[in-house]
Amino acid sequence: MDWLEEQRQHLQALSDFSDRLIDGLLTTIQLTLLGGALAFVVAVALGLMAGAPSLWLRGPARVLIEFFRGISLLVLLFWMVYVLPLFWMANPDLPGEGLVRNTFLIGVVALGINYGAYGAEAVRASLTTVSQGQWEATTALSMSWPHKMRRIIFPQAWALMLPSLANLWVHLLKGSAIVYILPGVNDFTFELNNLRRPTDIWFSHALVGLVTYFVLALILTIFMQALEARAKHKLGRGPSLKEILSPDPPAIAPDAASSSTATLSTEKGSQARGETDASQTTGGGAR
């Protein structure tokens, strides 16, 4: 009975904190969406620069990628909040002081550039996995590098990079839980810490937090899988999203059906001829 009474009190506390938890959840969703959008832009820009033939583009891109990949997100947040404003304190006439002191914006930028550096490697690697014949065809057509990327190479690499970008977006969602250390950013993890006081850490974090973050990650994964299926279908490498979601079995095209029937008939004919030859050989041996 004591355990049941304790759980009843925990549920009552959850009901009392519901408005604050919803506000924190909305903040986490905003951090994930805006940070993910910025990370995508950074990843594509640095990934294309890292795969460019010009050393003037590859060099700076490689430096930026390795620098931001090597910095901890926690250290980057502390630097942007407590060190970066010192430049405006020393030079009050510098523009943009309001942006530097906006802690929510700092959280979005830190998430975007940190995970965007990881995504840049996924973009660069996907470009290199496009078949050599496609690159040679663009060279034979005398396409410029921006033209071949926009029309031929990047659309094919897009379907290849989506699984890696999906994993990074889920990691960014979980990494957004660190942003609660910034003053004024009351995200979902911040409100879970407040919920822990009238309850306990098992109820607040191991139950409410775990289930909520799992559902958010599942939604992101399903969305990215839908994008991947759509991208592959455009390249003729898989069924469309409508066919995947349809409860009916996929219809077989008449040409494919006739081809399958012809193949099956050929296989049966070959098997029958093989059995006939085997019987004749056995009969000749017996004579």
VOROVO-572120 format. One record per residue (C-alpha): x, y, z; residue number from 0. Coordinates in steps of 0.2 Angstrom, whole numbers, plus 5000, padded with zeros to 4 digits. Layout:
BEGIN
<<X; Y; Z>; NUM> ...
% end
This chain:
BEGIN
<<5000; 5000; 5000>; 0> <<5014; 5012; 5004>; 1> <<5021; 5009; 4986>; 2> <<5004; 5013; 4978>; 3> <<5002; 5028; 4989>; 4> <<5019; 5034; 4983>; 5> <<5015; 5032; 4965>; 6> <<4999; 5041; 4967>; 7> <<5008; 5056; 4974>; 8> <<5021; 5055; 4960>; 9> <<5006; 5055; 4947>; 10> <<4999; 5070; 4956>; 11> <<5016; 5079; 4955>; 12> <<5017; 5075; 4937>; 13> <<4999; 5083; 4935>; 14> <<5005; 5098; 4944>; 15> <<5020; 5100; 4933>; 16> <<5012; 5096; 4917>; 17> <<5011; 5114; 4911>; 18> <<5030; 5117; 4914>; 19> <<5034; 5100; 4906>; 20> <<5025; 5104; 4891>; 21> <<5034; 5121; 4889>; 22> <<5050; 5112; 4892>; 23> <<5046; 5100; 4879>; 24> <<5042; 5113; 4866>; 25> <<5059; 5121; 4870>; 26> <<5067; 5105; 4867>; 27> <<5058; 5102; 4850>; 28> <<5063; 5120; 4845>; 29> <<5081; 5116; 4849>; 30> <<5080; 5100; 4839>; 31> <<5072; 5107; 4824>; 32> <<5082; 5123; 4823>; 33> <<5098; 5115; 4828>; 34> <<5095; 5101; 4815>; 35> <<5091; 5114; 4801>; 36> <<5107; 5123; 4805>; 37> <<5117; 5107; 4806>; 38> <<5111; 5102; 4789>; 39> <<5116; 5118; 4781>; 40> <<5133; 5117; 4789>; 41> <<5135; 5099; 4784>; 42> <<5131; 5102; 4766>; 43> <<5141; 5117; 4765>; 44> <<5157; 5110; 4773>; 45> <<5154; 5093; 4765>; 46> <<5154; 5101; 4747>; 47> <<5169; 5111; 4751>; 48> <<5178; 5096; 4758>; 49> <<5175; 5087; 4742>; 50> <<5179; 5101; 4730>; 51> <<5194; 5100; 4718>; 52> <<5201; 5117; 4724>; 53> <<5213; 5116; 4738>; 54> <<5207; 5134; 4743>; 55> <<5190; 5126; 4747>; 56> <<5196; 5109; 4754>; 57> <<5209; 5117; 4766>; 58> <<5198; 5128; 4776>; 59> <<5184; 5116; 4776>; 60> <<5195; 5102; 4783>; 61> <<5201; 5114; 4797>; 62> <<5183; 5119; 4802>; 63> <<5177; 5101; 4802>; 64> <<5191; 5094; 4813>; 65> <<5191; 5109; 4825>; 66> <<5172; 5108; 4828>; 67> <<5172; 5089; 4829>; 68> <<5186; 5089; 4841>; 69> <<5177; 5101; 4853>; 70> <<5165; 5095; 4866>; 71> <<5148; 5102; 4865>; 72> <<5148; 5106; 4883>; 73> <<5165; 5116; 4881>; 74> <<5158; 5125; 4866>; 75> <<5142; 5130; 4876>; 76> <<5153; 5137; 4890>; 77> <<5164; 5146; 4878>; 78> <<5150; 5154; 4868>; 79> <<5141; 5160; 4884>; 80> <<5155; 5165; 4896>; 81> <<5170; 5170; 4884>; 82> <<5162; 5176; 4868>; 83> <<5153; 5191; 4877>; 84> <<5170; 5197; 4884>; 85> <<5173; 5204; 4866>; 86> <<5158; 5215; 4867>; 87> <<5162; 5220; 4885>; 88> <<5179; 5226; 4879>; 89> <<5172; 5234; 4864>; 90> <<5154; 5241; 4868>; 91> <<5153; 5248; 4850>; 92> <<5153; 5231; 4842>; 93> <<5136; 5226; 4834>; 94> <<5126; 5211; 4838>; 95> <<5127; 5211; 4857>; 96> <<5109; 5206; 4859>; 97> <<5112; 5191; 4849>; 98> <<5127; 5186; 4859>; 99> <<5117; 5187; 4875>; 100> <<5103; 5177; 4868>; 101> <<5106; 5160; 4877>; 102> <<5093; 5151; 4867>; 103> <<5101; 5156; 4850>; 104> <<5118; 5151; 4857>; 105> <<5111; 5134; 4861>; 106> <<5105; 5132; 4843>; 107> <<5121; 5138; 4835>; 108> <<5132; 5127; 4846>; 109> <<5121; 5112; 4842>; 110> <<5121; 5116; 4823>; 111> <<5140; 5119; 4821>; 112> <<5145; 5104; 4832>; 113> <<5134; 5091; 4824>; 114> <<5135; 5100; 4807>; 115> <<5154; 5096; 4807>; 116> <<5150; 5078; 4810>; 117> <<5137; 5078; 4796>; 118> <<5150; 5086; 4784>; 119> <<5159; 5070; 4784>; 120> <<5144; 5060; 4780>; 121> <<5140; 5072; 4765>; 122> <<5158; 5071; 4759>; 123> <<5158; 5052; 4761>; 124> <<5142; 5050; 4751>; 125> <<5149; 5060; 4737>; 126> <<5163; 5049; 4735>; 127> <<5152; 5033; 4735>; 128> <<5143; 5039; 4719>; 129> <<5149; 5027; 4705>; 130> <<5165; 5033; 4695>; 131> <<5155; 5031; 4679>; 132> <<5143; 5045; 4684>; 133> <<5158; 5057; 4688>; 134> <<5166; 5052; 4671>; 135> <<5150; 5055; 4662>; 136> <<5149; 5073; 4669>; 137> <<5167; 5076; 4664>; 138> <<5163; 5070; 4646>; 139> <<5149; 5082; 4645>; 140> <<5160; 5096; 4651>; 141> <<5150; 5100; 4666>; 142> <<5157; 5113; 4678>; 143> <<5159; 5107; 4696>; 144> <<5144; 5116; 4703>; 145> <<5133; 5110; 4688>; 146> <<5138; 5092; 4690>; 147> <<5135; 5093; 4709>; 148> <<5117; 5101; 4707>; 149> <<5111; 5090; 4693>; 150> <<5120; 5073; 4694>; 151> <<5131; 5069; 4709>; 152> <<5121; 5077; 4724>; 153> <<5104; 5069; 4720>; 154> <<5112; 5052; 4720>; 155> <<5122; 5055; 4736>; 156> <<5107; 5062; 4745>; 157> <<5099; 5045; 4746>; 158> <<5116; 5038; 4753>; 159> <<5118; 5051; 4766>; 160> <<5101; 5051; 4774>; 161> <<5104; 5036; 4786>; 162> <<5119; 5045; 4793>; 163> <<5111; 5062; 4794>; 164> <<5096; 5053; 4803>; 165> <<5108; 5046; 4816>; 166> <<5116; 5063; 4819>; 167> <<5099; 5071; 4821>; 168> <<5094; 5059; 4834>; 169> <<5111; 5062; 4843>; 170> <<5107; 5081; 4842>; 171> <<5090; 5078; 4850>; 172> <<5099; 5069; 4865>; 173> <<5113; 5082; 4865>; 174> <<5100; 5096; 4867>; 175> <<5098; 5090; 4885>; 176> <<5114; 5098; 4889>; 177> <<5108; 5115; 4884>; 178> <<5098; 5117; 4900>; 179> <<5114; 5123; 4909>; 180> <<5112; 5139; 4900>; 181> <<5103; 5153; 4909>; 182> <<5086; 5155; 4904>; 183> <<5084; 5140; 4893>; 184> <<5071; 5129; 4902>; 185> <<5071; 5114; 4891>; 186> <<5063; 5097; 4895>; 187> <<5078; 5091; 4905>; 188> <<5077; 5107; 4916>; 189> <<5059; 5104; 4920>; 190> <<5063; 5085; 4924>; 191> <<5076; 5091; 4936>; 192> <<5062; 5101; 4945>; 193> <<5050; 5086; 4944>; 194> <<5063; 5076; 4953>; 195> <<5061; 5086; 4969>; 196> <<5043; 5081; 4974>; 197> <<5046; 5063; 4966>; 198> <<5062; 5054; 4964>; 199> <<5075; 5052; 4950>; 200> <<5068; 5035; 4944>; 201> <<5051; 5042; 4941>; 202> <<5056; 5059; 4933>; 203> <<5071; 5054; 4922>; 204> <<5070; 5035; 4921>; 205> <<5051; 5035; 4917>; 206> <<5045; 5051; 4911>; 207> <<5061; 5057; 4903>; 208> <<5065; 5040; 4895>; 209> <<5048; 5038; 4887>; 210> <<5047; 5056; 4880>; 211> <<5064; 5056; 4872>; 212> <<5061; 5039; 4865>; 213> <<5045; 5044; 4857>; 214> <<5054; 5060; 4850>; 215> <<5068; 5050; 4843>; 216> <<5056; 5037; 4835>; 217> <<5046; 5051; 4826>; 218> <<5063; 5058; 4819>; 219> <<5068; 5041; 4814>; 220> <<5052; 5037; 4805>; 221> <<5052; 5054; 4796>; 222> <<5070; 5052; 4790>; 223> <<5066; 5034; 4784>; 224> <<5051; 5041; 4774>; 225> <<5063; 5054; 4766>; 226> <<5076; 5040; 4762>; 227> <<5062; 5029; 4754>; 228> <<5056; 5044; 4743>; 229> <<5074; 5048; 4738>; 230> <<5078; 5030; 4733>; 231> <<5062; 5029; 4723>; 232> <<5066; 5044; 4713>; 233> <<5082; 5036; 4708>; 234> <<5073; 5020; 4704>; 235> <<5080; 5010; 4718>; 236> <<5065; 5005; 4728>; 237> <<5046; 5007; 4730>; 238> <<5037; 5023; 4733>; 239> <<5032; 5029; 4750>; 240> <<5014; 5026; 4745>; 241> <<5018; 5008; 4740>; 242> <<5026; 5006; 4757>; 243> <<5012; 5012; 4767>; 244> <<4999; 5003; 4757>; 245> <<4991; 4988; 4766>; 246> <<4989; 4979; 4749>; 247> <<5003; 4968; 4742>; 248> <<5013; 4977; 4728>; 249> <<5006; 4974; 4711>; 250> <<5017; 4965; 4698>; 251> <<5019; 4973; 4681>; 252> <<5013; 4963; 4666>; 253> <<5031; 4963; 4659>; 254> <<5038; 4957; 4675>; 255> <<5025; 4944; 4677>; 256> <<5027; 4937; 4659>; 257> <<5046; 4938; 4662>; 258> <<5044; 4928; 4678>; 259> <<5033; 4915; 4669>; 260> <<5045; 4913; 4655>; 261> <<5060; 4911; 4667>; 262> <<5050; 4898; 4677>; 263> <<5045; 4888; 4661>; 264> <<5063; 4888; 4656>; 265> <<5069; 4882; 4672>; 266> <<5056; 4868; 4672>; 267> <<5061; 4863; 4654>; 268> <<5079; 4862; 4659>; 269> <<5075; 4852; 4674>; 270> <<5065; 4840; 4663>; 271> <<5079; 4838; 4650>; 272> <<5091; 4835; 4664>; 273> <<5080; 4821; 4671>; 274> <<5078; 4813; 4653>; 275> <<5097; 4813; 4650>; 276> <<5100; 4805; 4667>; 277> <<5087; 4791; 4664>; 278> <<5095; 4788; 4646>; 279> <<5112; 4787; 4654>; 280> <<5106; 4775; 4667>; 281> <<5097; 4764; 4654>; 282> <<5113; 4763; 4643>; 283> <<5124; 4759; 4658>; 284> <<5112; 4744; 4663>; 285> <<5112; 4737; 4645>; 286> 
% end
